[in-house]
C-alpha cells in the first residue's frame, strides 16, 4: 500500500476576502441602480445597455471571487475552482515559486495577493483573506523539509 504524502496532514483553506467582494459587488450594483434611475427619468436607452453590462460585470466578479479557494495540504497547494463542478489543480510547493504582495491597507485588513508559478503556468489569486496565517503556513512548509509528508 502506497501512502500519500498528505494523508494525515491538516488542510487549511484560504478564500478571497468576503467583505471586499461584497463591497465591489455592492458598488457596481449601486452604480447600476443610479444609471437605471437616470435612464428611466431621462428616457435614455443607451444607459440601459450600460446597466446590463454592469450587472453582468457584478455577477462575474461575485462568481470569480466565490468560486476559488487555495488549500494548503502538507507540502502541496491545491487550487480549487468552480461552484457546481469543482476542479483541483495540485501544485507541489518544492517546484513552485510563490510571490506575495500586500499593501498598507491590505496589511491592516489582513488580505493580500499571491502569484504562484509552476512549470510555466502562472496562477494569480487576489484579495486572499487570513493572509498572515497563509504566510505562516507557507513559511513553515518551505522551512521544514518534509513537514507535510507522512513517513
Secondary structure, DSSP 8 states (H G I E B T S, - for coil): ----TTSSS-EEEEEB-HHHHHHHHHHHHHHHHHHHHHHHHHT-HHHHHHHHHHHHHHHHHHHHHHSEEEEEETTEEEEEE-SSS-EEEEEETTT-EEEEE--HHHHHHTEEEEEEEETTEEEEEEEEESHHHHHHHHHHHHHSTTTT---
